[in-house]
Amino acid sequence: MAEKDLDTLFDEAFNNAQLIPQDSVPPDQQLILYGLYKQATSGNAHNTMYQNPQDIINAFKLNAWMQVKHLSIDDAKQQYIDIINQLMKERNL
């Protein structure tokens, strides 16, 4: 049996993430996952993507994304997969 490629594993991890109760994941880890997901699916963040600088939630999201801009798309996918798999394991899902 051939090993699954990174894109397939990433898609599976994204689907598995929906099974994890959101309130069981600390907000800082949710932001890390958000940043990794955005980097993996969209590449580097742009400072102008959020129009309203007063929107604190989007400011935190943008910051989380910018924190991982040094990662390649593949590296971001792998880190996202690793975190989701760990969360699934910790929650016996």
C-alpha positions as CSV (number, residue, x, y, z in Angstrom):
1,M,0.0,0.0,0.0
2,A,1.4,3.3,-1.1
3,E,1.9,6.1,1.5
4,K,-0.6,8.9,1.3
5,D,0.7,12.1,-0.1
6,L,0.9,15.3,2.0
7,D,-2.2,16.9,0.4
8,T,-4.3,13.8,1.3
9,L,-3.0,13.7,4.8
10,F,-3.7,17.5,5.2
11,D,-7.3,17.1,3.9
12,E,-7.8,14.2,6.4
13,A,-6.4,16.3,9.2
14,F,-8.7,19.2,8.3
15,N,-11.7,16.8,8.3
16,N,-10.6,15.3,11.7
17,A,-10.2,18.8,13.1
18,Q,-14.0,19.2,12.8
19,L,-14.4,16.2,15.2
20,I,-12.4,17.9,18.0
21,P,-14.6,20.0,20.3
22,Q,-13.5,23.6,19.8
23,D,-13.9,24.4,23.5
24,S,-11.3,21.6,24.3
25,V,-8.6,23.5,22.4
26,P,-7.0,26.5,24.1
27,P,-7.4,29.8,22.2
28,D,-3.7,30.1,21.6
29,Q,-3.5,26.7,20.0
30,Q,-6.6,27.5,17.9
31,L,-4.7,30.6,16.6
32,I,-1.7,28.5,15.8
33,L,-3.8,26.1,13.8
34,Y,-5.5,28.9,12.0
35,G,-2.2,30.4,11.0
36,L,-0.8,27.1,9.8
37,Y,-4.0,26.4,7.9
38,K,-4.0,29.8,6.2
39,Q,-0.3,29.4,5.3
40,A,-0.8,25.9,4.0
41,T,-3.8,26.9,1.8
42,S,-3.0,30.5,0.8
43,G,0.7,31.2,1.3
44,N,2.0,34.3,2.9
45,A,-0.3,36.7,4.6
46,H,-0.8,40.3,3.4
47,N,-1.0,43.2,5.9
48,T,-3.9,44.7,4.0
49,M,-6.2,41.7,4.1
50,Y,-8.3,43.1,7.0
51,Q,-9.9,46.4,6.3
52,N,-10.9,47.2,9.9
53,P,-7.9,47.5,12.2
54,Q,-10.4,47.9,15.1
55,D,-11.5,44.2,14.7
56,I,-9.4,42.6,17.4
57,I,-10.3,39.0,16.4
58,N,-9.1,39.4,12.9
59,A,-6.0,41.2,14.1
60,F,-5.1,38.1,16.2
61,K,-5.8,35.9,13.2
62,L,-3.6,37.9,11.0
63,N,-0.9,37.9,13.6
64,A,-1.1,34.1,13.9
65,W,-0.8,33.8,10.2
66,M,2.2,36.2,10.0
67,Q,3.9,34.2,12.7
68,V,4.2,31.2,10.3
69,K,5.0,33.1,7.1
70,H,8.5,31.8,7.2
71,L,7.2,28.2,6.6
72,S,6.8,26.7,3.2
73,I,3.3,25.5,2.3
74,D,4.4,21.9,2.8
75,D,5.9,22.6,6.2
76,A,2.8,24.4,7.3
77,K,0.7,21.4,6.2
78,Q,2.9,19.0,8.0
79,Q,2.8,21.0,11.3
80,Y,-1.0,21.3,11.0
81,I,-1.3,17.5,10.5
82,D,1.0,16.8,13.5
83,I,-1.0,19.1,15.8
84,I,-4.4,17.7,14.8
85,N,-3.1,14.2,15.1
86,Q,-1.8,15.0,18.6
87,L,-5.1,16.6,19.6
88,M,-7.0,13.6,18.3
89,K,-4.8,11.2,20.2
90,E,-5.1,13.2,23.5
91,R,-8.9,13.2,23.2
92,N,-9.1,9.5,22.2
93,L,-10.9,10.4,18.9
